[in-house]
Amino acid sequence: MRLEIPDPDYTSSPRAAGNFVLALKLVFGFLVVVWSVFVFDQALDLNLIRFGLRPRDGAGLIGLATTPLLHFDLAHLMANSVPLLIGGTLMLYLFPNASIRVLPVLFVGTSALAWLFARSNTHIGASGLIYGLLAFVFVSGLIRRDLRSVGAALMVWFLYGSMLWGVLPSGAGTSWELHASGLVLGVLCALLFRGWDRPPMKRYAWEDEDDEQTDGFDDDATAPWRMRPETDEEHPWGPRS
């Protein structure tokens, strides 16, 4: 399998660094909201868990908006915070345009899918969203095959590969249904948006020489396989290496 190498002039640019910082800030801001909900719930004894997802119950549909924000206890919240920070940052940084479409699908769709088939119980927690994020990043790396995406996929597998067992039916205290829903939607979104957010790739001099040798129709503009080199003005990140 040949891996494409993103252009270092792009990946090391101030713009790329700024995108990473922005992604980190956005995910951290979401975590602040989640932690604030938990603190207020505990401090004021609001019992917000009652607003969680209740499958096949009309009133339980409010969980489509609240499920990722609610957690049973501090251990539950802490277990979800780090993977949410890592998965969310990787997704927003590597796939910013796709993220605008995918994140709402994962946030609402994971709970919606679980509402259809999950056990009759109250389901809460950001774990379904986490499974969707990690599945999207992992599968995207496998099918895109550029070095940066593959590196992110390997990191996800190394850190959270064992979470795959969480989609299997388990004890009453774990919503494996949310996990499975997130995994399915994350994989489907990765396939659907596989052509989005591709960084410019590095080209070497010998690749341009090969193009010149194999292109025998430079003067024939009608040749369907004729390659037209990009100019600096056409390339959105300037000259290629």
GIGI-V583733 format. One record per residue. N is the residue number from 1. SS is DSSP state (~ for helix, > for strand, _ for the rest). BURIAL is + if it has 16 or more other C-alpha atoms within 10 Angstrom, else -. Layout:
BEGIN
n:ss:burial
N:SS:BURIAL
N:SS:BURIAL
END
This chain:
BEGIN
n:ss:burial
1:_:-
2:_:-
3:_:-
4:>:+
5:_:-
6:>:+
7:_:+
8:~:-
9:~:+
10:~:+
11:~:-
12:_:-
13:_:-
14:~:-
15:~:-
16:~:-
17:~:-
18:~:-
19:~:+
20:~:+
21:~:-
22:~:-
23:~:+
24:~:+
25:~:-
26:~:+
27:~:+
28:~:+
29:~:-
30:~:-
31:~:+
32:~:-
33:~:-
34:~:+
35:~:+
36:~:-
37:~:+
38:~:+
39:~:-
40:~:-
41:~:+
42:~:-
43:~:-
44:~:-
45:_:-
46:_:-
47:_:-
48:~:+
49:~:+
50:~:-
51:~:+
52:_:+
53:>:+
54:>:+
55:_:+
56:_:+
57:_:-
58:~:-
59:~:-
60:~:+
61:~:+
62:~:-
63:~:+
64:~:+
65:~:+
66:~:+
67:~:+
68:~:+
69:~:+
70:_:+
71:_:+
72:_:+
73:_:-
74:~:-
75:~:-
76:~:-
77:~:+
78:~:-
79:~:-
80:~:+
81:~:+
82:~:-
83:~:+
84:~:+
85:~:+
86:~:+
87:~:+
88:~:+
89:~:+
90:~:+
91:~:+
92:~:+
93:~:+
94:~:+
95:_:+
96:~:+
97:~:-
98:~:+
99:~:+
100:~:-
101:~:-
102:~:+
103:~:+
104:~:-
105:~:+
106:~:+
107:~:+
108:~:+
109:~:+
110:~:+
111:~:+
112:~:+
113:~:+
114:~:+
115:~:+
116:~:-
117:~:-
118:_:+
119:_:+
120:_:-
121:_:-
122:>:+
123:>:+
124:_:+
125:_:+
126:_:+
127:~:+
128:~:+
129:~:+
130:~:+
131:~:+
132:~:+
133:~:+
134:~:+
135:~:+
136:~:+
137:~:+
138:~:+
139:~:+
140:~:+
141:~:+
142:~:+
143:~:-
144:~:+
145:_:+
146:>:+
147:~:+
148:~:+
149:~:+
150:~:+
151:~:-
152:~:+
153:~:+
154:~:+
155:~:-
156:~:+
157:~:+
158:~:-
159:~:-
160:~:-
161:~:-
162:~:-
163:~:-
164:~:-
165:~:-
166:~:+
167:~:+
168:_:-
169:_:-
170:_:-
171:_:-
172:_:-
173:_:-
174:_:+
175:_:+
176:~:+
177:~:+
178:~:+
179:~:+
180:~:+
181:~:+
182:~:+
183:~:+
184:~:+
185:~:+
186:~:+
187:~:+
188:~:+
189:~:+
190:~:+
191:~:-
192:~:-
193:_:+
194:_:+
195:_:-
196:_:-
197:_:-
198:_:-
199:_:+
200:_:+
201:>:+
202:_:-
203:_:-
204:_:-
205:~:-
206:~:-
207:~:-
208:~:-
209:~:-
210:~:-
211:~:-
212:~:-
213:~:-
214:~:-
215:_:-
216:_:-
217:_:-
218:_:-
219:_:-
220:_:-
221:_:-
222:_:-
223:_:-
224:_:-
225:_:-
226:_:+
227:_:-
228:_:-
229:_:-
230:_:-
231:_:-
232:_:-
233:_:-
234:_:-
235:_:-
236:_:-
237:_:-
238:_:-
239:_:-
240:_:+
241:_:-
END
